[in-house]
Amino acid sequence: MTYRLVENLYTKSIELIDKKHYLEAIKLLIQISSSLNYLKKTPFEKEQFSQTVTKCYIGLKHQNLLKDEILIAYGIILRNEGYLQKSIEIFDKVLDFKIHKEAILEKAYSLELLGQYEEAMTLLTKALNHFPHEKKIINNLATLYEELEEWDLALNYYNLSIEIDNEAGISYYNKGRILFTLEQYDIAADQFKTALKYYKESDYRTIDVYLFLSDCHFQLKQYQKAKNIIVNTIKSYPQRGEGYYSLAEYFYKTDQYHKAIKYINKAIDLSLPNAEYYYKKSQYLNHLNHSSNAIKTLNEGLKHFPDNIDILDQLSETLFIQGKYQNAIQTYKKRLKINHQIEHFLQIAQCYFHLKKYSEAFYWINLYIKEESFDVEAYILRAKINAITGYHHLAMHDLKSAQDLEKGELYLEDSDWIYLEKLNKLEEYHQFIQQFQK
């Protein structure tokens, strides 16, 4: 659905609500809500749309028009807007009175999005007692087992779905995805080929099947066949970013970085903001030693995905390599607030060390060693800090700790020796370096 069509439907829905034609309005709002994830921009603010939906819901309630299907539709709209718990409450309004297949499916999906997999599986498993041949329930159970990496159980459910309907393309596709994950590329390719027999070219999901099939051929080292599938897919779906992204990845994996950047730019232009695209583009740029452009790309990604772990990790690493240590520290610390990982303590300490802020470096390296007491690199860094700040015997203690961890086969960089020169006045340091002079 295009921006203009959404705008027209939204205007029409407001007119219908003003005329108290709530039933017709909710049908338009459902169409709009389903299309929002595919638009780069919308003709209204999220809050404005939410208020319109709420007004329509209240109107339906006053007119006693809240039938099961309307309630479920309202729950789906809420979920599309990100109100997962509220959507569950709406689905429960239906399930409190009857065992309703669609309400069960939609509630299970909301639970899945909340990460409540066990609750979703329990709900769907009970539903199978009432709807034993319902493919949607079976496929959703398989998907949940995928989330838990219970591959055999997921495959069993997809096979059951195929037994019930051997012309359902999505079941072959899903089975192929698992086999691809399990690196059974030949068998996965066969599943994708079978899926394509039952998908219509007009189905927006068909492009995913083609691109997975291409990935299978690439993994089987059938590179030209893989590339041909992607090129033909782009011809069939020229306005879809996924094909250009796959071609970019093909060129990246075959060390053609300039071409990779050309096609990832096309993918970004055609798609909704996608964190993976920004992350991958920065990788391509780093391979070309265009680190400044990589940083710019990652910062663009953070505007859309401020808490994305992959982007933050890539940005902090690139900033560190470029010697922009203060900016790297800020990024590492932001990363720590989102997801606490001890290795970032070491990286922050290294940044402060390069900035010659030795007290801060010493603070962070001590925090790191307290948690990771077997990291040789950490003891060498602390030895350098202690050597520079005049704590020579402590520096020697750290060097010996590092040596013990390496079982006497300690390796030091040329730059390390420069920082340790202040230890020359210690006899034990001269005894220590004799092993490196043999």
C-alpha positions as CSV (number, residue, x, y, z in Angstrom):
1,M,0.0,0.0,0.0
2,T,1.4,3.4,-1.0
3,Y,1.7,6.5,1.2
4,R,-1.0,8.3,-0.8
5,L,-3.4,5.4,-0.5
6,V,-2.8,5.2,3.3
7,E,-3.4,8.9,3.5
8,N,-6.7,8.6,1.6
9,L,-7.9,5.7,3.7
10,Y,-7.0,7.5,6.9
11,T,-8.9,10.6,5.8
12,K,-11.9,8.4,4.9
13,S,-11.8,6.6,8.3
14,I,-12.0,9.9,10.2
15,E,-15.0,11.0,8.1
16,L,-16.7,7.7,8.8
17,I,-16.0,8.0,12.6
18,D,-17.4,11.6,12.5
19,K,-20.6,10.2,11.0
20,K,-20.6,7.4,13.6
21,H,-20.1,4.7,10.9
22,Y,-17.7,2.9,13.2
23,L,-17.9,-0.6,11.6
24,E,-16.8,0.7,8.2
25,A,-14.1,2.9,9.8
26,I,-12.5,0.0,11.8
27,K,-12.2,-2.0,8.6
28,L,-10.2,0.8,7.0
29,L,-8.0,1.2,10.1
30,I,-7.2,-2.5,10.0
31,Q,-5.9,-2.1,6.5
32,I,-3.9,1.0,7.4
33,S,-2.4,-0.7,10.5
34,S,-1.3,-3.8,8.5
35,S,0.5,-1.6,5.9
36,L,2.4,0.7,8.3
37,N,5.4,-1.6,8.7
38,Y,6.0,-1.3,5.0
39,L,6.0,2.4,4.7
40,K,9.1,4.6,5.1
41,K,7.0,7.5,6.3
42,T,3.3,7.9,7.3
43,P,0.8,10.7,6.8
44,F,0.2,10.9,10.6
45,E,1.9,10.7,13.9
46,K,1.7,7.4,15.8
47,E,-0.2,9.1,18.7
48,Q,-2.6,10.6,16.3
49,F,-3.4,7.2,14.8
50,S,-3.8,5.7,18.2
51,Q,-6.3,8.3,19.2
52,T,-8.3,7.7,16.1
53,V,-8.4,3.9,16.7
54,T,-9.4,4.4,20.4
55,K,-12.2,6.8,19.3
56,C,-13.5,4.2,16.8
57,Y,-13.3,1.4,19.5
58,I,-15.3,3.5,22.0
59,G,-17.9,4.2,19.3
60,L,-18.2,0.5,18.5
61,K,-18.6,-0.3,22.2
62,H,-21.4,2.3,22.5
63,Q,-23.2,0.8,19.5
64,N,-22.8,-2.8,20.8
65,L,-20.8,-3.8,17.7
66,L,-17.9,-5.4,19.5
67,K,-18.2,-8.8,17.9
68,D,-15.4,-11.3,18.2
69,E,-13.9,-10.4,14.8
70,I,-13.9,-6.7,15.7
71,L,-12.3,-7.3,19.0
72,I,-9.6,-9.4,17.4
73,A,-9.0,-6.8,14.7
74,Y,-8.6,-4.1,17.4
75,G,-6.1,-6.3,19.3
76,I,-4.1,-6.7,16.1
77,I,-4.0,-3.0,15.6
78,L,-2.8,-2.5,19.2
79,R,-0.1,-5.0,18.6
80,N,1.0,-3.4,15.4
81,E,1.4,-0.2,17.4
82,G,3.6,-1.9,20.0
83,Y,1.0,-2.3,22.7
84,L,1.6,-6.0,23.2
85,Q,0.1,-6.5,26.7
86,K,-3.0,-4.5,25.8
87,S,-3.5,-6.6,22.7
88,I,-3.5,-9.8,24.9
89,E,-6.1,-8.2,27.2
90,I,-8.4,-7.7,24.1
91,F,-7.9,-11.3,22.9
92,D,-8.7,-12.5,26.3
93,K,-12.1,-10.7,26.1
94,V,-13.0,-13.1,23.4
95,L,-11.4,-16.2,25.0
96,D,-13.2,-15.6,28.3
97,F,-16.4,-16.6,26.5
98,K,-15.4,-19.2,23.9
99,I,-12.5,-21.2,22.4
100,H,-11.9,-19.0,19.4
101,K,-9.2,-20.1,17.0
102,E,-8.1,-16.7,15.7
103,A,-8.0,-15.2,19.2
104,I,-5.8,-18.1,20.3
105,L,-3.4,-17.6,17.4
106,E,-3.2,-13.8,17.8
107,K,-2.7,-14.0,21.6
108,A,0.1,-16.6,21.1
109,Y,1.8,-14.3,18.6
110,S,1.7,-11.4,21.1
111,L,3.1,-13.7,23.8
112,E,5.9,-14.7,21.4
113,L,6.7,-11.0,20.8
114,L,6.9,-10.5,24.5
115,G,9.4,-13.5,24.7
116,Q,6.9,-15.6,26.7
117,Y,7.5,-18.7,24.6
118,E,6.5,-21.3,27.2
119,E,3.1,-19.5,27.7
120,A,2.6,-19.3,24.0
121,M,3.4,-23.0,23.4
122,T,1.1,-24.1,26.3
123,L,-1.8,-22.0,24.7
124,L,-1.2,-23.5,21.2
125,T,-0.8,-27.0,22.4
126,K,-4.1,-26.9,24.2
127,A,-5.6,-25.4,21.1
128,L,-4.5,-28.4,19.1
129,N,-6.9,-30.5,21.1
130,H,-9.8,-28.5,19.7
131,F,-8.3,-27.9,16.2
132,P,-6.0,-30.9,15.5
133,H,-5.7,-30.2,11.8
134,E,-5.2,-26.4,11.9
135,K,-2.0,-25.6,10.0
136,K,-1.6,-22.1,11.5
137,I,-1.4,-23.6,15.0
138,I,1.0,-26.3,13.9
139,N,3.2,-23.8,12.1
140,N,3.2,-21.4,15.0
141,L,4.3,-24.2,17.4
142,A,7.1,-25.0,15.0
143,T,8.2,-21.4,15.0
144,L,8.3,-21.3,18.7
145,Y,10.4,-24.4,18.9
146,E,12.7,-22.7,16.4
147,E,13.1,-19.7,18.8
148,L,14.2,-22.2,21.4
149,E,16.5,-23.9,18.9
150,E,14.7,-27.2,19.3
151,W,15.3,-28.1,15.7
152,D,13.9,-31.7,15.7
153,L,10.6,-30.7,17.3
154,A,10.3,-27.7,14.9
155,L,10.9,-30.0,11.9
156,N,8.4,-32.5,13.2
157,Y,5.7,-29.9,13.3
158,Y,6.5,-28.6,9.9
159,N,6.4,-32.2,8.5
160,L,3.0,-32.6,10.2
161,S,1.8,-29.4,8.5
162,I,3.0,-30.8,5.1
163,E,1.1,-34.0,5.8
164,I,-2.1,-32.0,6.4
165,D,-1.6,-29.9,3.3
166,N,1.2,-30.9,0.9
167,E,0.6,-27.8,-1.3
168,A,1.3,-25.2,1.4
169,G,4.4,-23.4,0.2
170,I,5.1,-21.8,3.6
171,S,5.6,-25.2,5.3
172,Y,8.3,-26.2,2.8
173,Y,9.9,-22.8,3.1
174,N,10.0,-23.0,6.9
175,K,11.3,-26.5,6.8
176,G,14.0,-25.3,4.4
177,R,15.1,-22.5,6.7
178,I,15.7,-25.0,9.5
179,L,17.7,-27.3,7.3
180,F,19.7,-24.3,6.1
181,T,20.5,-23.4,9.7
182,L,21.6,-27.0,10.2
183,E,23.9,-26.6,7.2
184,Q,22.0,-29.3,5.2
185,Y,22.1,-27.1,2.1
186,D,21.3,-29.7,-0.6
187,I,18.1,-30.8,1.2
188,A,17.2,-27.2,2.1
189,A,17.5,-26.2,-1.6
190,D,15.0,-28.9,-2.5
191,Q,12.5,-27.6,0.1
192,F,12.8,-24.1,-1.3
193,K,12.3,-25.3,-4.9
194,T,9.2,-27.2,-3.8
195,A,7.9,-24.1,-1.9
196,L,8.2,-22.0,-5.1
197,K,5.9,-24.4,-6.9
198,Y,3.1,-23.3,-4.6
199,Y,3.9,-19.6,-4.1
200,K,2.5,-17.0,-6.4
201,E,4.9,-14.5,-7.8
202,S,2.6,-11.8,-6.5
203,D,3.0,-13.0,-3.0
204,Y,5.3,-10.6,-1.2
205,R,6.9,-13.5,0.7
206,T,8.1,-15.2,-2.5
207,I,11.3,-13.1,-2.7
208,D,12.4,-14.7,0.6
209,V,12.2,-18.1,-0.9
210,Y,14.3,-17.1,-3.9
211,L,17.0,-15.5,-1.7
212,F,17.3,-18.5,0.6
213,L,17.6,-20.7,-2.4
214,S,20.4,-18.4,-3.7
215,D,22.1,-18.7,-0.3
216,C,22.0,-22.5,-0.5
217,H,23.8,-22.4,-3.9
218,F,26.4,-20.0,-2.5
219,Q,27.1,-22.3,0.5
220,L,27.4,-25.2,-2.0
221,K,30.1,-23.1,-3.9
222,Q,27.7,-22.8,-6.9
223,Y,28.5,-19.1,-7.1
224,Q,27.2,-18.2,-10.5
225,K,23.9,-20.0,-9.9
226,A,23.6,-18.1,-6.6
227,K,24.2,-14.8,-8.4
228,N,21.8,-15.5,-11.2
229,I,19.0,-16.2,-8.8
230,I,19.5,-12.9,-7.1
231,V,19.8,-10.9,-10.3
232,N,16.5,-12.5,-11.6
233,T,14.9,-11.8,-8.3
234,I,15.8,-8.1,-8.5
235,K,14.3,-8.0,-12.0
236,S,11.0,-9.5,-10.7
237,Y,11.0,-7.3,-7.6
238,P,12.8,-4.1,-8.5
239,Q,11.3,-2.0,-5.7
240,R,12.2,-4.4,-2.9
241,G,15.4,-3.8,-1.0
242,E,16.0,-7.4,0.0
243,G,17.3,-8.4,-3.4
244,Y,19.8,-5.6,-3.6
245,Y,20.9,-6.4,0.0
246,S,21.5,-10.1,-1.1
247,L,23.5,-8.9,-4.1
248,A,25.6,-6.7,-1.8
249,E,26.3,-9.6,0.4
250,Y,27.3,-11.7,-2.6
251,F,29.8,-9.1,-3.7
252,Y,31.1,-8.7,-0.1
253,K,31.7,-12.4,0.3
254,T,33.5,-12.5,-3.0
255,D,35.7,-9.5,-2.0
256,Q,34.1,-7.0,-4.4
257,Y,33.6,-4.3,-1.8
258,H,32.9,-1.3,-4.1
259,K,30.1,-3.2,-5.8
260,A,28.8,-4.3,-2.4
261,I,28.5,-0.7,-1.3
262,K,26.7,0.2,-4.5
263,Y,24.0,-2.3,-3.8
264,I,23.7,-1.9,-0.1
265,N,23.0,1.8,-0.8
266,K,20.2,0.8,-3.1
267,A,18.8,-1.6,-0.4
268,I,18.8,1.3,2.1
269,D,17.1,3.7,-0.3
270,L,14.3,1.2,-1.0
271,S,13.7,-0.2,2.5
272,L,12.4,0.9,5.8
273,P,15.2,1.6,8.2
274,N,17.0,-1.7,8.8
275,A,19.7,-2.0,11.4
276,E,21.4,-4.9,9.6
277,Y,21.8,-2.8,6.4
278,Y,23.7,0.0,8.3
279,Y,25.8,-2.5,10.1
280,K,26.8,-4.4,6.9
281,K,27.5,-1.2,5.0
282,S,29.9,-0.1,7.7
283,Q,31.7,-3.5,7.4
284,Y,32.1,-3.0,3.7
285,L,33.5,0.5,4.2
286,N,35.9,-0.7,6.9
287,H,37.3,-3.3,4.4
288,L,38.0,-0.5,2.1
289,N,39.7,1.5,4.9
290,H,37.0,4.1,4.7
291,S,36.5,4.2,8.5
292,S,35.3,7.8,8.6
293,N,32.4,6.9,6.2
294,A,31.8,3.7,8.3
295,I,31.4,5.9,11.4
296,K,29.0,8.2,9.6
297,T,27.0,5.2,8.4
298,L,26.8,3.7,11.9
299,N,25.7,7.0,13.4
300,E,22.9,7.2,10.8
301,G,21.9,3.7,11.9
302,L,21.8,4.8,15.5
303,K,19.3,7.6,14.7
304,H,16.8,4.9,13.9
305,F,18.1,2.2,16.3
306,P,19.7,4.0,19.2
307,D,20.0,0.8,21.3
308,N,21.1,-1.7,18.6
309,I,24.0,-3.8,20.1
310,D,25.6,-4.7,16.8
311,I,25.8,-1.1,15.6
312,L,27.1,0.1,18.9
313,D,29.8,-2.6,19.0
314,Q,30.9,-1.9,15.5
315,L,30.9,1.9,16.1
316,S,33.0,1.6,19.3
317,E,35.5,-0.7,17.6
318,T,35.8,1.5,14.6
319,L,36.3,4.6,16.7
320,F,39.0,2.8,18.7
321,I,40.9,1.8,15.6
322,Q,40.7,5.4,14.3
323,G,42.1,6.6,17.5
324,K,39.0,8.5,18.5
325,Y,39.2,7.2,22.1
326,Q,37.0,9.7,23.8
327,N,34.1,9.0,21.4
328,A,34.8,5.3,21.8
329,I,34.5,5.5,25.5
330,Q,31.1,7.2,25.3
331,T,29.9,4.5,22.9
332,Y,31.3,1.7,25.1
333,K,29.6,3.2,28.2
334,K,26.3,3.5,26.3
335,R,26.7,-0.1,25.3
336,L,27.2,-1.1,29.0
337,K,23.9,0.5,30.0
338,I,22.0,-1.6,27.5
339,N,23.7,-4.9,28.0
340,H,26.4,-5.3,30.7
341,Q,29.4,-7.2,29.2
342,I,32.7,-7.4,31.1
343,E,35.0,-7.3,28.1
344,H,34.0,-3.6,27.5
345,F,35.7,-2.8,30.8
346,L,39.0,-3.8,29.2
347,Q,38.3,-1.8,26.1
348,I,37.4,1.3,28.1
349,A,40.6,0.9,30.1
350,Q,42.6,0.7,26.8
351,C,41.0,4.0,25.6
352,Y,41.8,5.8,28.8
353,F,45.4,4.5,28.6
354,H,45.8,5.9,25.1
355,L,44.4,9.2,26.3
356,K,47.1,9.1,29.1
357,K,44.3,9.2,31.7
358,Y,46.0,6.6,33.8
359,S,43.9,6.8,37.0
360,E,40.7,6.2,34.9
361,A,42.5,3.4,33.0
362,F,43.6,1.9,36.3
363,Y,40.1,2.0,37.7
364,W,38.6,0.2,34.7
365,I,41.3,-2.4,34.4
366,N,41.0,-3.3,38.0
367,L,37.2,-3.8,37.6
368,Y,38.0,-6.1,34.6
369,I,40.6,-8.2,36.3
370,K,38.3,-8.6,39.3
371,E,35.9,-10.5,37.0
372,E,38.4,-11.9,34.5
373,S,41.5,-12.9,36.4
374,F,43.0,-15.1,33.6
375,D,43.4,-12.5,30.8
376,V,47.1,-12.0,30.0
377,E,46.4,-8.8,28.0
378,A,44.8,-7.2,31.1
379,Y,47.8,-7.9,33.3
380,I,50.2,-6.5,30.7
381,L,48.0,-3.3,30.4
382,R,48.0,-2.9,34.2
383,A,51.7,-3.4,34.3
384,K,52.2,-0.6,31.8
385,I,50.0,1.7,33.8
386,N,51.8,0.9,37.0
387,A,55.2,1.4,35.3
388,I,54.2,4.8,34.0
389,T,52.7,6.0,37.3
390,G,55.7,4.9,39.4
391,Y,54.4,1.7,41.0
392,H,57.3,-0.4,39.7
393,H,57.1,-3.4,42.0
394,L,53.3,-3.7,41.2
395,A,54.2,-3.6,37.5
396,M,56.6,-6.4,38.0
397,H,54.0,-8.4,39.9
398,D,51.6,-8.0,37.0
399,L,54.2,-9.1,34.5
400,K,54.9,-12.2,36.5
401,S,51.2,-12.9,36.7
402,A,51.0,-12.6,32.9
403,Q,54.0,-14.9,32.5
404,D,52.5,-17.5,34.8
405,L,49.3,-17.5,32.8
406,E,51.3,-18.1,29.6
407,K,53.3,-20.8,31.3
408,G,56.6,-18.9,30.8
409,E,56.0,-18.2,27.1
410,L,54.9,-14.5,27.4
411,Y,54.9,-12.4,24.3
412,L,55.2,-8.6,24.4
413,E,54.7,-6.1,21.6
414,D,57.5,-3.6,20.8
415,S,55.2,-0.9,22.0
416,D,54.8,-2.7,25.4
417,W,58.6,-2.5,26.0
418,I,58.6,1.2,25.6
419,Y,56.1,1.7,28.4
420,L,58.0,-0.7,30.6
421,E,61.4,1.1,30.3
422,K,60.9,2.8,33.7
423,L,61.4,-0.6,35.3
424,N,65.1,-0.6,34.2
425,K,66.2,0.4,37.7
426,L,64.8,-2.9,39.1
427,E,67.1,-5.9,39.2
428,E,64.2,-8.3,38.9
429,Y,63.2,-6.6,35.7
430,H,66.6,-7.3,34.2
431,Q,66.2,-10.9,35.2
432,F,62.8,-10.9,33.7
433,I,63.9,-9.6,30.3
434,Q,66.8,-12.1,30.0
435,Q,64.4,-14.7,28.8
436,F,63.5,-12.5,25.8
437,Q,67.2,-11.9,24.9
438,K,68.1,-15.6,24.4
